[in-house]
Amino acid sequence: MARKKASLDFEQSLADLQTLVERLENGELSLEDSLTAFEQGIRLTRDCQGALAQAEQKVQILLERDGELAEEPFDAEQPE
C-alpha cells in the first residue's frame, strides 16, 4: 500500500506542477500570485526529484548482485 501511495504522491505532485506551469505561462496572475505559484513549484520540483532519487536507489539495490552493481540497459519495448 505504501508503494501505491508514494506513486500517487509523485503523480499528483507532477500533475500539480504541470498545472502551476500552465498558470504561470498564461501570464494572467498578479506578481504576488506568480511568486507564490513559483515557490510552490519549487517545492513540488524538489519533492519529485526526491521521489525519483529514491526510485533510482531502489532500482540499484534490486540490480545489485554479489556485492557489485550489474548495470543492465533499459529497453522500454522489452515485454515483461
C-alpha positions as CSV (number, residue, x, y, z in Angstrom):
1,M,0.0,0.0,0.0
2,A,2.9,2.4,0.7
3,R,4.2,1.9,-2.8
4,K,0.9,2.9,-4.3
5,K,0.7,6.0,-2.0
6,A,4.2,7.1,-2.9
7,S,3.5,6.6,-6.6
8,L,0.2,8.5,-6.3
9,D,2.0,11.3,-4.4
10,F,4.6,11.6,-7.2
11,E,2.0,11.5,-9.9
12,Q,-0.1,14.1,-8.0
13,S,2.9,16.4,-7.4
14,L,3.8,16.1,-11.1
15,A,0.3,17.0,-12.2
16,D,0.2,19.9,-9.7
17,L,3.5,21.1,-11.1
18,Q,2.2,21.0,-14.7
19,T,-0.9,22.9,-13.7
20,L,1.3,25.6,-12.0
21,V,3.5,25.9,-15.1
22,E,0.4,26.4,-17.3
23,R,-0.9,29.1,-14.9
24,L,2.4,30.9,-14.9
25,E,2.7,30.6,-18.7
26,N,-0.8,32.0,-19.1
27,G,0.5,35.3,-17.7
28,E,-2.7,36.3,-16.1
29,L,-1.5,36.0,-12.5
30,S,-0.5,39.0,-10.4
31,L,3.1,39.4,-9.4
32,E,2.3,38.2,-5.9
33,D,0.3,35.2,-7.1
34,S,3.1,34.4,-9.6
35,L,5.7,34.4,-6.8
36,T,3.5,32.2,-4.6
37,A,3.0,29.8,-7.5
38,F,6.7,29.8,-8.3
39,E,7.6,29.0,-4.7
40,Q,5.0,26.1,-4.7
41,G,6.5,24.9,-8.0
42,I,10.0,24.8,-6.4
43,R,8.7,22.7,-3.5
44,L,6.9,20.3,-5.9
45,T,10.0,20.0,-8.1
46,R,12.1,19.1,-5.0
47,D,9.5,16.6,-3.9
48,C,9.5,15.0,-7.4
49,Q,13.3,15.0,-7.5
50,G,13.5,13.3,-4.1
51,A,11.0,10.6,-5.2
52,L,12.9,9.9,-8.4
53,A,16.2,9.7,-6.4
54,Q,14.6,7.2,-4.1
55,A,13.3,5.1,-7.0
56,E,16.8,5.1,-8.6
57,Q,18.3,3.9,-5.3
58,K,15.7,1.1,-5.1
59,V,16.5,0.1,-8.7
60,Q,20.2,0.0,-7.9
61,I,19.5,-2.2,-4.9
62,L,17.4,-4.6,-7.0
63,L,20.1,-4.8,-9.7
64,E,22.9,-5.4,-7.2
65,R,24.3,-8.9,-7.4
66,D,27.1,-10.5,-5.4
67,G,28.0,-7.1,-3.9
68,E,28.5,-5.5,-7.3
69,L,26.1,-3.4,-9.3
70,A,25.2,-5.1,-12.5
71,E,24.1,-2.4,-14.9
72,E,21.6,-3.5,-17.5
73,P,20.3,-1.5,-20.5
74,F,16.8,-0.3,-20.3
75,D,14.6,-1.4,-23.1
76,A,11.1,0.0,-23.0
77,E,10.0,-2.3,-25.8
78,Q,11.0,-5.5,-23.9
79,P,8.0,-7.5,-22.8
80,E,7.8,-8.4,-19.0
